[in-house]
Amino acid sequence: MLSVGLAALLATSCSSPMADSGAGAANESAAVAPEAGDRALSEEQAGEQQSAEEGGGSAVGSEVEIGDRELVHTAELSVRVEDVPEAVGLAKELTLDAGGYVASERVSTPQGGSPEGTLTLRIPGEDYEGALEELSRLGDRSNLERSVEDVTEEVADVESRIESSEAALETLRGYLEEAEDVDDLLRVEGEIQTRQAELEAFQARLETLRNQTAYSTVHLTLTPPETYLEEPAEDSIGFLGGLDRGWRALVTFGQGVAVVVGWLLPFLVVAAVLGAGPLWWYRSRRRGPAKGASSSGGRKNGAGKGAASGGTAKDRGPDAPSGPGERPPGDGE
């Protein structure tokens, strides 16, 4: 009986959860007694009817009232305020007073710009409309977008899967006590682990859906008012305007010159270092011949001076004195 029941449970693991549970119970009961099989079939039919009622797939599901449906409300709200930090504090206080909480908060000030605040607020569904109106009164509302998602069928489907997984786990635990060999024990334990993981995933999804339907989400953006600067007309510059533009042009020119000099300076330094050696060698070569030429020129100049001052005796004539202390012949005799 254990092998038959386990095989039936494994064979129906890919089918729908409610039919899965009902078919497994029917196969197991058929191995025991026909009366038990009929009872399992009745339970399966009842389970399918309940699933249809919760999921809204039948005529009964379509008659679910609007107030009983599972709805997820989301809003995108943008408000322009005079003081962004103060408005952020008021929005947080309003959310906490309504029984909600702040999911995320970000206040930034761009370089050269104005501060901007972005908040994600979770507000209880019953206070959603009132809180949205209060948040809009923080300043001038510039944008509002609202959306609603109906997750009633998804909630009903997840709930039915949880019930099916719990029923399957109870059945498998019963098989675990009846296992007679190691192979059956391992097969049952493996199936229990699989169904337990599925059950935990369904429970986590249901908790997420419950949170989304219980708390509405408001994405709030707070920005300062827009400021418009009047640009001066092109034909009304005047003296001061011309002076200002001339000064800015001069500053721009100076900055350009500084950039060019800064760009050329490394090249000039390298060129000076590389050209210092050849320049010194060239100047030293020119200095040597110049000294030799000046020495020979001095000797020539001395000889010329002697010839110019004294000359030879022949050039002076017989009556000329031979020296500064001599007198001409016949003088005083």
C-alpha positions as CSV (number, residue, x, y, z in Angstrom):
1,M,0.0,0.0,0.0
2,L,2.9,2.4,0.7
3,S,4.4,1.9,-2.7
4,V,1.0,2.4,-4.4
5,G,0.2,5.5,-2.4
6,L,3.6,7.1,-2.9
7,A,3.6,6.4,-6.6
8,A,0.2,8.0,-7.0
9,L,1.4,11.0,-5.0
10,L,4.5,11.4,-7.1
11,A,2.6,10.9,-10.4
12,T,0.3,13.8,-9.6
13,S,2.9,16.2,-8.4
14,C,2.8,18.2,-11.6
15,S,-0.9,18.7,-11.6
16,S,-2.9,21.4,-9.9
17,P,-2.5,21.5,-6.1
18,M,-6.1,20.9,-5.2
19,A,-6.6,18.1,-7.7
20,D,-3.2,16.9,-6.6
21,S,-4.3,16.4,-3.0
22,G,-7.6,14.9,-4.0
23,A,-6.2,12.4,-6.5
24,G,-3.5,11.2,-4.0
25,A,-6.2,10.7,-1.3
26,A,-8.4,8.8,-3.8
27,N,-5.7,6.5,-5.0
28,E,-4.6,5.7,-1.5
29,S,-8.2,5.0,-0.4
30,A,-8.8,2.8,-3.4
31,A,-6.1,0.5,-2.3
32,V,-7.8,0.2,1.1
33,A,-11.5,0.1,0.4
34,P,-14.1,1.4,-2.2
35,E,-15.9,3.3,0.5
36,A,-12.8,5.3,1.3
37,G,-12.3,6.0,-2.4
38,D,-15.8,7.4,-2.7
39,R,-15.2,9.6,0.3
40,A,-11.9,10.9,-1.2
41,L,-13.7,11.7,-4.4
42,S,-16.3,13.7,-2.6
43,E,-13.5,15.6,-0.8
44,E,-11.9,16.3,-4.1
45,Q,-15.1,17.7,-5.6
46,A,-15.6,19.8,-2.5
47,G,-12.0,21.1,-2.8
48,E,-12.4,22.0,-6.5
49,Q,-15.6,23.9,-5.7
50,Q,-13.9,25.8,-2.9
51,S,-11.0,26.7,-5.2
52,A,-13.3,27.9,-7.8
53,E,-15.1,30.1,-5.3
54,E,-11.9,31.6,-4.0
55,G,-10.2,32.0,-7.3
56,G,-13.1,33.8,-9.0
57,G,-12.9,31.5,-12.1
58,S,-16.5,30.5,-12.0
59,A,-19.8,32.4,-11.8
60,V,-19.6,32.4,-8.0
61,G,-16.2,34.0,-8.1
62,S,-17.5,36.8,-10.4
63,E,-20.0,37.8,-7.7
64,V,-17.3,38.8,-5.2
65,E,-18.0,42.3,-3.9
66,I,-15.6,45.1,-4.6
67,G,-15.0,45.6,-0.9
68,D,-13.9,42.0,-0.5
69,R,-11.4,42.0,-3.3
70,E,-7.6,42.2,-2.7
71,L,-6.4,45.4,-4.3
72,V,-2.9,46.9,-4.4
73,H,-2.9,50.7,-4.5
74,T,0.1,52.7,-5.8
75,A,0.5,56.4,-6.3
76,E,3.2,58.7,-7.8
77,L,3.0,62.2,-6.2
78,S,5.1,65.3,-7.0
79,V,4.8,68.4,-4.8
80,R,6.7,71.7,-5.0
81,V,7.5,73.1,-1.6
82,E,9.4,76.2,-0.3
83,D,11.5,74.2,2.2
84,V,12.3,70.7,1.1
85,P,13.9,69.4,4.4
86,E,10.9,70.7,6.4
87,A,8.4,69.1,4.0
88,V,10.3,65.8,4.3
89,G,9.9,65.8,8.0
90,L,6.2,66.7,7.8
91,A,5.6,63.9,5.3
92,K,7.3,61.3,7.6
93,E,5.3,62.6,10.6
94,L,2.0,62.3,8.6
95,T,2.8,58.8,7.6
96,L,3.7,57.6,11.1
97,D,0.5,59.2,12.5
98,A,-1.6,57.3,9.9
99,G,0.0,54.0,11.2
100,G,2.3,53.6,8.2
101,Y,6.1,53.6,7.8
102,V,8.8,55.0,5.6
103,A,10.2,52.4,3.2
104,S,12.9,54.6,1.8
105,E,14.1,58.2,2.0
106,R,16.6,60.2,-0.1
107,V,17.4,63.9,0.2
108,S,20.0,65.3,-2.3
109,T,21.3,68.7,-3.4
110,P,22.9,68.7,-6.9
111,Q,26.0,70.9,-7.4
112,G,24.7,74.4,-8.0
113,G,21.1,73.3,-7.7
114,S,18.3,73.1,-5.2
115,P,17.6,70.3,-2.7
116,E,15.2,67.5,-3.7
117,G,13.6,64.8,-1.5
118,T,12.3,61.4,-2.6
119,L,10.4,59.1,-0.2
120,T,8.6,55.8,-0.5
121,L,5.7,55.7,2.0
122,R,3.6,52.7,3.1
123,I,0.3,53.8,4.4
124,P,-2.6,51.5,5.7
125,G,-5.3,51.0,3.1
126,E,-8.1,52.5,5.2
127,D,-6.1,55.8,5.5
128,Y,-4.7,55.9,2.0
129,E,-7.1,58.5,0.5
130,G,-6.8,60.9,3.4
131,A,-3.1,60.6,3.6
132,L,-2.8,61.3,-0.1
133,E,-4.8,64.5,0.3
134,E,-2.7,65.6,3.3
135,L,0.5,65.0,1.3
136,S,-0.8,67.0,-1.6
137,R,-1.3,70.0,0.8
138,L,2.4,70.2,1.7
139,G,2.8,72.6,-1.3
140,D,1.7,72.9,-4.9
141,R,0.9,69.5,-6.4
142,S,2.6,69.2,-9.8
143,N,1.8,65.6,-10.7
144,L,-0.3,62.7,-9.4
145,E,-0.5,59.2,-11.0
146,R,-2.5,56.4,-9.4
147,S,-2.9,52.8,-10.2
148,V,-4.8,49.8,-8.8
149,E,-3.9,46.1,-9.2
150,D,-6.4,43.4,-8.4
151,V,-4.6,40.4,-6.9
152,T,-7.7,38.6,-5.6
153,E,-7.3,35.5,-7.9
154,E,-3.6,35.3,-7.1
155,V,-4.2,35.4,-3.4
156,A,-6.8,32.7,-3.7
157,D,-4.5,30.5,-5.8
158,V,-1.6,30.8,-3.4
159,E,-3.9,30.0,-0.4
160,S,-5.1,26.9,-2.2
161,R,-1.6,25.8,-3.0
162,I,-0.6,26.2,0.7
163,E,-3.6,24.0,1.7
164,S,-2.6,21.4,-0.9
165,S,1.0,21.4,0.2
166,E,0.1,21.0,3.9
167,A,-2.2,18.1,3.1
168,A,0.5,16.4,1.0
169,L,3.0,16.8,3.8
170,E,0.6,15.2,6.3
171,T,0.2,12.3,3.9
172,L,3.9,11.9,3.3
173,R,4.6,12.0,7.0
174,G,2.2,9.1,7.4
175,Y,4.0,7.2,4.7
176,L,7.3,7.9,6.5
177,E,6.1,6.0,9.6
178,E,5.0,3.0,7.4
179,A,8.3,2.8,5.4
180,E,9.7,-0.7,5.6
181,D,13.0,-0.4,3.7
182,V,15.7,2.2,3.1
183,D,14.6,3.0,-0.5
184,D,11.0,3.9,0.5
185,L,12.4,5.9,3.4
186,L,14.7,8.0,1.1
187,R,11.9,8.5,-1.5
188,V,9.5,9.7,1.1
189,E,12.1,12.1,2.8
190,G,13.0,13.5,-0.6
191,E,9.4,14.2,-1.5
192,I,8.8,15.8,2.0
193,Q,11.7,18.2,1.4
194,T,10.4,19.2,-2.0
195,R,6.9,19.8,-0.7
196,Q,8.2,21.7,2.3
197,A,10.2,24.0,0.1
198,E,7.2,24.6,-2.1
199,L,5.1,25.3,1.0
200,E,7.6,27.9,2.3
201,A,7.7,29.6,-1.1
202,F,3.9,29.8,-1.2
203,Q,3.7,31.2,2.4
204,A,6.3,33.9,1.6
205,R,4.4,34.9,-1.6
206,L,1.1,35.1,0.4
207,E,2.8,37.2,3.1
208,T,4.0,39.6,0.4
209,L,0.6,39.9,-1.2
210,R,-1.0,40.5,2.2
211,N,1.5,43.3,2.9
212,Q,0.8,44.9,-0.5
213,T,-2.9,44.9,0.0
214,A,-2.8,46.0,3.6
215,Y,-0.4,48.9,2.9
216,S,-0.7,51.3,-0.1
217,T,2.5,52.6,-1.6
218,V,3.1,56.4,-2.2
219,H,6.2,57.5,-4.1
220,L,6.6,61.1,-3.0
221,T,8.9,63.6,-4.7
222,L,9.5,67.0,-3.1
223,T,11.1,69.8,-5.1
224,P,11.5,73.6,-4.7
225,P,9.4,76.0,-6.8
226,E,10.7,76.8,-10.3
227,T,12.5,80.1,-10.7
228,Y,12.5,82.0,-13.9
229,L,15.3,84.5,-14.7
230,E,14.6,87.3,-17.1
231,E,17.4,87.5,-19.7
232,P,18.5,91.0,-20.6
233,A,17.8,92.2,-24.1
234,E,20.6,92.1,-26.6
235,D,20.3,95.8,-27.6
236,S,20.3,97.2,-24.1
237,I,23.9,96.3,-23.0
238,G,25.0,99.8,-21.9
239,F,28.3,101.0,-20.5
240,L,28.3,98.6,-17.5
241,G,27.3,95.7,-19.7
242,G,30.0,96.4,-22.1
243,L,32.6,96.8,-19.3
244,D,31.5,93.5,-17.8
245,R,31.7,91.7,-21.2
246,G,35.1,93.3,-21.8
247,W,36.4,92.2,-18.4
248,R,35.2,88.7,-19.0
249,A,36.8,88.6,-22.4
250,L,40.1,89.8,-20.9
251,V,39.9,87.1,-18.2
252,T,39.2,84.5,-20.8
253,F,42.1,85.6,-22.9
254,G,44.4,85.6,-19.9
255,Q,43.3,82.1,-19.0
256,G,44.0,81.0,-22.6
257,V,47.5,82.5,-22.5
258,A,48.1,80.8,-19.2
259,V,47.0,77.5,-20.6
260,V,49.3,77.9,-23.6
261,V,52.3,78.8,-21.5
262,G,51.6,75.9,-19.1
263,W,51.4,73.6,-22.1
264,L,54.7,74.9,-23.6
265,L,56.7,75.2,-20.3
266,P,57.7,71.5,-20.1
267,F,59.0,71.5,-23.7
268,L,61.0,74.7,-23.1
269,V,62.6,73.2,-20.0
270,V,63.6,70.1,-21.9
271,A,64.9,72.2,-24.8
272,A,67.0,74.4,-22.5
273,V,68.6,71.3,-20.8
274,L,69.4,69.6,-24.1
275,G,70.7,72.9,-25.8
276,A,73.0,74.0,-22.9
277,G,75.8,71.6,-23.8
278,P,76.1,72.4,-27.5
279,L,75.8,76.2,-26.8
280,W,78.7,76.1,-24.3
281,W,80.8,74.1,-26.7
282,Y,80.1,76.6,-29.5
283,R,80.9,79.6,-27.4
284,S,84.2,78.1,-26.1
285,R,85.3,77.3,-29.7
286,R,84.7,81.0,-30.7
287,R,86.5,82.3,-27.7
288,G,89.8,80.5,-28.5
289,P,90.5,82.0,-32.0
290,A,89.5,85.4,-30.8
291,K,92.3,85.4,-28.1
292,G,95.0,84.4,-30.7
293,A,94.0,87.1,-33.1
294,S,94.1,89.8,-30.4
295,S,97.7,88.8,-29.4
296,S,99.2,89.0,-32.9
297,G,97.4,92.3,-33.5
298,G,99.0,93.8,-30.4
299,R,102.5,93.0,-31.7
300,K,101.8,94.6,-35.0
301,N,100.5,97.7,-33.5
302,G,103.6,98.1,-31.3
303,A,106.0,97.9,-34.3
304,G,103.9,100.4,-36.2
305,K,104.0,102.9,-33.4
306,G,107.8,102.7,-33.2
307,A,108.2,103.3,-36.8
308,A,105.8,106.2,-36.7
309,S,107.5,107.9,-33.8
310,G,111.2,107.5,-34.6
311,G,111.7,106.3,-38.1
312,T,115.3,105.6,-39.4
313,A,118.3,108.0,-39.5
314,K,118.2,108.0,-43.2
315,D,114.6,109.1,-43.2
316,R,115.3,112.0,-40.8
317,G,118.2,113.4,-42.8
318,P,121.7,114.5,-41.9
319,D,120.6,117.5,-40.0
320,A,118.0,115.9,-37.9
321,P,118.8,115.0,-34.3
322,S,119.2,111.2,-33.7
323,G,117.6,111.4,-30.4
324,P,115.7,113.6,-28.1
325,G,118.9,114.9,-26.3
326,E,120.9,115.4,-29.5
327,R,121.4,118.7,-31.3
328,P,121.8,119.2,-34.9
329,P,125.4,119.4,-36.2
330,G,126.9,122.9,-36.1
331,D,124.5,124.2,-33.5
332,G,126.5,126.1,-30.8
333,E,129.9,125.5,-32.3
